[in-house]
Amino acid sequence: MATERKKILLRLDPSVHDALARWAADDLRSTNAQIEFLLRRALTDASRMPSGADRLPRRGRPPKESPAQDGSEPDGSTGS
């Protein structure tokens, strides 16, 4: 079971928020996910990332399944 995520109120200058939101959109992340990504990177760079921190959940579409190596279709049929 995953640990409940903490919620905080963050006050930002509107121009900083706008720049952050544009950056997040460029990286296909939500603004919230971008903030957490940047905070984690800063913690890691400063050697302050706690060893017990959960990994960021993978966002977006699941990866496409690769075709089966035995010649069958991805759904298990043989294609005939």
Buried (B, 14 or more C-beta within 10 A) or exposed (E): EEEEEEEEEEEEEEEEBEEBBEBBEEEEBEBEBBBBBEEBEEEEEEEEBEEEEEEEEEEEEEEEEEEEEEEEEEEEEEEE
